[in-house]
Amino acid sequence: MSDQPHPTPTARLPTSFLGYLKSTGPGLVVVLTWLGAGDIVDMGVAGGNYGYALMWVLVLAVVMRFLFVSLIAKYQLCNPRGEGVLDGLARLHPGYAPLLFVAAIVMGHVYGSYMTVGVGEACRNVTGRGEVWMWAILWNGLALVLVTRPQYQVIETLFKIFLAVLSVSLLGTALWVGPDPAAILQGFYRLEMPEQAGRFDPLLVGTAMLGAIGGSLMNFVYPYFLDAKGWRGPKFRRLQMYDFLLAVSVMIVLNLAIWTLGAKLLWPDHSIEKMDDLPRLLSEVLGQSGRWLFYIGIFSAIYTSLIGHAIGLGMMGSHAWLRLRASEEQTFTAADYRAHPWYRVIAIFCLISPLVWTLPGMPDFVTLTLVANGGQIILLPILAAGLWRITASSQLIGSKYQNRWWENLVMAAWLVLSVIVAGKAIQAIWNVL
């Protein structure tokens, strides 16, 4: 632990375009942490059940996430004390630390439930062998090795390999079936909520998309990957912006690929109710090789998300515990979070406890994903209000980096929207349950 502002950076700023490109990494790691079961199900269901009618929700969700996470990163890098975002929130109210500690544990189980089921179902469906719980135990066990000995550079390299696989799989199959640019463009600007088609209400699908992409709790793990990379202090702000812009661009392209597959293969005659619906129809159009190719992408997206959630929530939980126990002026680094016993406890809990959802009779993968991603929005107003306050205060972030008028206007609009969407999410989940 350190009592000095801005712990010493362990990375160097690049001096060329190629250097900037090689330096990117934290954004891709966090985007692949986000881009998991939620995106696959939400984009697939939205496209398969409603065509391109809900495309405007994707635009709204991406804008929300970009602005929100940019402010998170700004506080992390630019506040004068060199403290983390969680530390800043705790300065506002001491209740933020215990809230995020409990949230890391509870949401670790919730997120892990559908990811664990998704990994198991993907392997069972594509091989036709074994049971969901058998495959889940295998892959979650391998993930344990990575998260209990987290070396950031190893994780970043592994995620970049998975990104290459994802790109070939999802983009390849989407281009294979053929996108409809005109319909995609129309879906961007026609603000409509269609009549229910299939098993899932469009309200639930829309709020789940906002949860999966606009996000809430998992937006706050980005600073931990920035710190693990060695990016500390205001001089890394520009590099961070390029890093995140590239990562969000990747996220948009992959989400559009999944949406295109759903809209092209399912809508308007079919709908998604279980994981194999889309790959099965894909095999009818592209053959068995197309089904295999898509399942490789499903597995890659879910597995990187499973690993990233365990690492990110483990660091968040241990950070929250350290903040509860330390003096107000102490600052911490990613090394402190990973070395603390609570990191290991929470990371292991994120991978072991969700195995219960793979037992026979439990809810299916699609239902778990939609409900969990819709439910996480409930935290969004509390976190959005806190982030707005710490980034708008000259005392907390400094007068040089405090929000400009338009950033405050955006955050005010976003806070109102988050309250409305959280209420809709509660309503939609209540209707499902």
C-alpha positions in Angstrom: 0.0 0.0 0.0 1.1 3.6 -0.7 0.5 6.9 1.0 1.8 8.9 -2.1 -0.4 10.3 -4.9 -0.1 8.6 -8.3 1.8 5.4 -7.6 4.8 5.1 -10.0 3.8 3.9 -13.5 5.2 0.7 -14.7 4.5 1.4 -18.4 6.0 3.8 -20.8 4.1 6.1 -23.2 4.4 5.1 -26.9 5.9 7.6 -29.3 4.5 6.3 -32.6 1.3 5.1 -34.1 2.6 1.5 -34.1 3.6 2.0 -30.5 0.1 3.1 -29.6 -1.4 0.1 -31.4 0.9 -2.3 -29.6 0.2 -0.6 -26.2 -3.6 -1.2 -26.4 -4.9 -3.9 -24.2 -6.9 -3.0 -21.1 -9.8 -1.9 -23.2 -9.8 -5.2 -25.2 -9.6 -7.2 -21.9 -12.6 -5.3 -20.4 -14.6 -5.5 -23.6 -14.2 -9.2 -23.8 -15.1 -9.4 -20.2 -18.3 -7.5 -21.1 -18.9 -9.3 -24.4 -20.1 -12.6 -23.2 -23.3 -14.5 -22.8 -25.3 -11.3 -22.3 -24.4 -9.9 -25.7 -24.9 -13.2 -27.5 -28.3 -13.8 -26.1 -29.5 -10.2 -26.1 -28.4 -9.5 -29.6 -29.5 -12.9 -30.9 -33.0 -12.6 -29.2 -33.4 -9.0 -30.4 -32.5 -9.8 -33.9 -34.3 -13.2 -34.1 -37.5 -12.1 -32.4 -37.8 -8.5 -33.6 -35.6 -8.1 -36.6 -33.8 -4.7 -36.5 -36.7 -2.9 -34.6 -34.6 -2.6 -31.4 -31.4 -1.5 -33.1 -31.8 2.0 -31.5 -31.4 0.4 -28.1 -28.0 -0.8 -29.1 -27.0 2.7 -30.1 -28.2 4.1 -26.8 -26.5 1.4 -24.8 -23.1 1.9 -26.6 -23.2 5.7 -26.1 -24.1 5.2 -22.4 -21.2 2.8 -21.8 -18.7 4.9 -23.7 -19.5 8.1 -21.8 -19.8 6.4 -18.4 -16.6 4.4 -18.6 -14.7 7.3 -20.0 -15.6 9.3 -16.9 -14.6 6.3 -14.7 -11.2 6.2 -16.4 -10.8 9.9 -16.2 -11.2 9.8 -12.4 -8.9 6.8 -12.1 -6.0 8.5 -14.0 -6.5 12.2 -13.2 -7.5 12.7 -9.6 -4.8 14.5 -7.6 -4.5 11.8 -4.9 -3.8 8.9 -7.3 -6.7 6.9 -5.8 -9.1 4.5 -7.4 -12.7 5.2 -8.4 -14.0 3.2 -5.4 -11.9 5.3 -3.1 -13.5 8.5 -4.6 -17.0 7.0 -4.1 -16.2 6.1 -0.5 -15.2 9.8 0.1 -18.8 10.7 -0.9 -20.3 8.2 1.4 -18.7 5.3 3.4 -21.6 3.1 2.4 -20.2 2.7 -1.1 -17.4 0.4 0.1 -19.6 -2.2 1.8 -22.1 -1.9 -1.1 -19.5 -2.8 -3.7 -18.0 -5.5 -1.5 -21.4 -7.2 -1.2 -22.2 -6.5 -4.9 -18.9 -8.1 -6.0 -19.8 -11.3 -4.2 -23.6 -11.4 -5.1 -23.2 -10.3 -8.7 -20.2 -12.6 -9.1 -22.5 -15.5 -8.5 -25.3 -14.0 -10.7 -23.0 -13.4 -13.6 -21.3 -16.7 -13.2 -24.6 -18.6 -13.2 -25.4 -18.0 -16.9 -21.8 -18.0 -18.0 -21.1 -21.4 -16.4 -24.3 -22.8 -17.9 -23.4 -21.2 -21.2 -20.0 -22.8 -21.3 -21.4 -26.2 -20.4 -24.3 -26.0 -22.9 -22.0 -24.8 -25.8 -19.6 -27.8 -25.3 -22.5 -30.3 -24.8 -24.4 -29.1 -27.9 -21.5 -29.0 -30.2 -20.0 -32.3 -29.2 -23.2 -34.2 -28.4 -21.4 -35.8 -25.5 -21.5 -35.5 -21.7 -23.7 -33.3 -19.5 -23.7 -29.5 -19.0 -22.3 -29.9 -15.4 -19.4 -32.1 -16.6 -18.2 -29.5 -19.1 -18.8 -26.7 -16.7 -16.6 -28.3 -14.0 -13.8 -28.9 -16.6 -13.7 -25.3 -17.9 -14.3 -23.5 -14.6 -11.6 -25.6 -13.1 -9.1 -24.5 -15.8 -10.3 -20.9 -15.2 -9.4 -21.3 -11.5 -5.8 -21.7 -12.5 -5.7 -18.4 -14.3 -7.6 -16.3 -11.8 -5.8 -17.5 -8.7 -2.4 -16.7 -10.2 -3.3 -13.6 -12.2 -0.5 -12.3 -14.4 -1.9 -9.4 -16.4 0.2 -9.8 -19.5 -0.7 -13.5 -19.7 -4.4 -12.6 -19.4 -4.1 -9.9 -22.0 -2.3 -12.1 -24.5 -4.9 -14.9 -24.0 -7.8 -12.5 -24.5 -6.2 -11.2 -27.8 -6.0 -14.8 -29.0 -9.7 -15.3 -28.1 -10.5 -12.0 -29.9 -9.0 -13.3 -33.1 -11.1 -16.5 -32.8 -14.2 -14.4 -32.1 -13.6 -12.2 -35.1 -13.2 -15.2 -37.5 -16.2 -16.9 -36.0 -18.9 -14.2 -35.6 -17.8 -11.9 -38.4 -17.2 -14.9 -40.7 -20.7 -16.4 -40.1 -22.4 -13.0 -40.3 -20.8 -12.2 -43.7 -21.5 -15.7 -44.8 -25.3 -15.3 -44.4 -25.2 -11.7 -45.6 -26.1 -8.5 -43.6 -28.8 -6.0 -44.7 -27.3 -2.5 -44.4 -30.5 -0.7 -45.2 -32.5 -2.5 -42.6 -29.7 -2.0 -40.0 -29.7 1.8 -40.7 -33.5 2.0 -40.4 -33.4 0.2 -37.1 -31.0 2.9 -35.8 -33.4 5.8 -36.2 -36.9 4.3 -35.8 -37.6 4.5 -32.1 -40.2 1.8 -31.6 -41.1 -0.9 -29.1 -42.6 -3.8 -31.2 -45.3 -6.2 -30.1 -44.1 -9.3 -28.2 -42.9 -12.1 -30.5 -41.8 -15.4 -29.0 -41.2 -16.1 -25.4 -39.5 -12.9 -24.2 -41.2 -9.5 -23.8 -39.4 -6.7 -25.9 -39.2 -4.7 -22.7 -37.2 -7.4 -21.0 -35.0 -7.8 -24.1 -34.4 -4.0 -24.3 -33.5 -3.6 -20.6 -31.3 -6.7 -20.8 -29.4 -5.1 -23.7 -28.9 -2.0 -21.7 -27.7 -4.1 -18.8 -25.3 -6.2 -21.0 -23.9 -3.3 -23.0 -24.7 -0.1 -21.1 -23.8 -2.1 -18.1 -23.5 -1.1 -14.4 -21.2 -2.9 -12.0 -18.8 -4.3 -14.6 -18.0 -0.9 -15.9 -16.1 -0.3 -12.7 -13.6 -3.1 -13.4 -11.9 -1.2 -16.2 -9.7 0.9 -13.8 -8.3 -2.4 -12.3 -7.0 -3.5 -15.7 -5.6 0.0 -16.4 -3.7 -0.1 -13.1 -2.5 -3.7 -13.8 -1.2 -2.5 -17.1 0.9 0.2 -15.3 -1.1 3.2 -16.6 -1.1 5.6 -13.7 -1.5 9.3 -13.8 -2.9 12.0 -16.2 -0.2 11.4 -18.9 -1.9 8.1 -19.8 -5.3 9.7 -20.4 -4.8 10.1 -24.2 -3.5 6.5 -24.5 -6.4 5.3 -22.5 -8.9 7.1 -24.7 -7.5 5.5 -27.9 -7.4 2.1 -26.1 -11.1 2.3 -25.1 -12.2 3.8 -28.5 -10.6 0.8 -30.3 -12.2 -1.6 -27.9 -15.7 -0.2 -28.2 -15.4 -0.3 -32.0 -14.6 -4.0 -31.7 -17.6 -4.4 -29.4 -20.0 -2.7 -31.8 -18.8 -4.8 -34.8 -19.1 -8.1 -32.9 -22.6 -7.2 -31.6 -23.8 -6.3 -35.0 -22.5 -9.6 -36.3 -24.6 -11.5 -33.7 -27.6 -9.3 -34.4 -27.3 -9.9 -38.1 -27.3 -13.7 -37.7 -30.5 -13.5 -35.5 -32.3 -11.2 -37.9 -31.3 -13.0 -41.0 -31.9 -16.6 -39.9 -34.8 -16.3 -37.4 -36.9 -13.2 -38.0 -39.9 -13.2 -38.7 -40.7 -16.9 -38.8 -38.7 -18.2 -35.8 -37.6 -17.0 -32.3 -34.8 -17.8 -29.8 -35.8 -19.7 -26.8 -32.7 -21.8 -26.1 -29.0 -21.7 -27.0 -29.1 -24.1 -29.9 -31.9 -22.4 -31.8 -29.6 -20.0 -33.8 -26.7 -22.5 -34.4 -29.2 -25.1 -35.5 -30.7 -22.8 -38.2 -27.2 -21.7 -39.1 -26.4 -25.3 -39.9 -29.4 -25.5 -42.2 -28.1 -22.5 -44.2 -24.3 -23.0 -44.0 -24.0 -26.6 -43.2 -22.6 -28.3 -40.1 -19.3 -26.4 -40.5 -21.2 -23.1 -40.0 -22.8 -24.4 -36.8 -19.3 -25.4 -35.4 -17.8 -22.1 -36.4 -20.5 -20.1 -34.6 -20.3 -22.3 -31.5 -16.5 -21.6 -31.3 -17.4 -17.9 -31.1 -20.1 -18.5 -28.5 -17.6 -20.4 -26.3 -14.8 -17.8 -26.8 -17.1 -14.9 -25.8 -18.5 -16.6 -22.7 -15.2 -18.0 -21.5 -13.3 -14.8 -21.7 -16.2 -13.1 -19.9 -16.2 -15.8 -17.2 -12.5 -15.3 -16.5 -12.6 -11.5 -16.7 -15.5 -11.3 -14.3 -13.8 -13.5 -11.7 -10.6 -11.4 -11.9 -12.3 -8.0 -12.0 -14.8 -8.7 -9.2 -12.1 -10.3 -7.1 -10.0 -7.1 -7.3 -13.1 -4.9 -6.7 -14.1 -6.9 -3.7 -10.6 -6.9 -2.1 -10.3 -3.2 -2.9 -13.6 -2.5 -1.1 -12.4 -4.5 1.9 -9.1 -2.7 2.0 -10.9 0.7 1.8 -13.1 -0.3 4.7 -10.1 -1.2 6.9 -7.6 1.5 5.8 -7.2 5.2 6.6 -8.8 7.6 4.1 -5.5 8.8 2.7 -4.0 5.4 1.9 -4.0 4.5 -1.8 -3.7 1.0 -3.3 -2.6 -0.6 -6.6 -3.7 -3.7 -8.4 -0.9 -5.6 -6.7 -2.5 -4.9 -3.3 -5.9 -6.1 -4.5 -4.5 -9.4 -6.0 -2.4 -10.1 -2.9 -5.2 -9.8 -0.5 -7.0 -13.0 0.7 -10.4 -11.6 -0.3 -9.3 -11.5 -3.9 -8.8 -15.3 -4.0 -12.0 -16.0 -2.0 -14.2 -13.9 -4.3 -12.6 -15.1 -7.5 -13.0 -18.7 -6.5 -16.6 -18.1 -5.4 -17.4 -16.6 -8.8 -16.3 -19.9 -10.5 -17.4 -22.5 -8.0 -20.8 -21.4 -6.6 -22.5 -21.0 -10.1 -22.0 -24.7 -10.8 -25.2 -25.3 -8.9 -27.1 -23.8 -11.9 -25.9 -26.6 -14.1 -27.9 -29.3 -12.3 -31.0 -30.7 -13.9 -34.2 -28.7 -13.4 -32.5 -25.3 -13.2 -33.5 -22.4 -15.5 -32.0 -22.5 -19.0 -29.2 -20.4 -20.3 -31.2 -17.9 -22.2 -33.6 -17.1 -19.3 -30.8 -16.8 -16.8 -28.9 -14.4 -19.1 -31.9 -12.1 -19.8 -33.0 -11.9 -16.1 -29.4 -11.3 -14.8 -28.5 -8.6 -17.3 -31.8 -6.9 -16.8 -31.4 -7.1 -13.0 -27.9 -5.5 -12.9 -29.4 -2.2 -14.2 -31.0 -1.8 -10.7 -27.6 -0.7 -9.4 -27.0 1.8 -12.2 -28.7 4.9 -10.6 -26.6 4.6 -7.4 -23.4 4.2 -9.3 -24.2 6.9 -11.9 -25.0 9.4 -9.2 -21.8 8.7 -7.3 -19.7 8.9 -10.5 -21.3 12.2 -11.6 -20.5 13.7 -8.2 -16.9 12.7 -8.0 -16.1 13.7 -11.6 -17.9 17.1 -11.2 -16.2 18.1 -8.0 -13.0 20.1 -8.2 -12.2 19.0 -4.7 -12.2 15.3 -5.7 -10.9 15.2 -9.3 -9.3 18.7 -9.4 -10.3 21.8 -11.3 -8.3 20.9 -14.4 -10.2 17.6 -15.0 -13.7 18.3 -13.5 -16.6 17.7 -15.8 -17.4 20.4 -18.4 -20.9 21.7 -18.8 -21.9 19.3 -21.5 -20.5 16.3 -19.5 -22.7 17.3 -16.6 -25.6 17.7 -18.9 -25.1 14.2 -20.3 -24.7 12.7 -16.8 -27.9 14.5 -15.6 -29.8 13.0 -18.6 -28.2 9.6 -18.0 -29.1 9.6 -14.3 -32.8 10.3 -15.1 -32.7 7.6 -17.8 -31.0 5.1 -15.5 -33.8 5.6 -12.9 -36.5 5.0 -15.5 -34.7 2.0 -17.0 -34.1 0.5 -13.5 -37.8 0.7 -12.8 -38.6 -0.9 -16.2 -36.1 -3.7 -15.4 -37.8 -4.5 -12.1 -41.1 -4.6 -13.9 -39.9 -6.8 -16.7 -38.1 -9.3 -14.3 -41.2 -9.4 -12.1 -43.3 -10.4 -15.1 -40.9 -13.2 -15.9 -40.7 -14.5 -12.4 
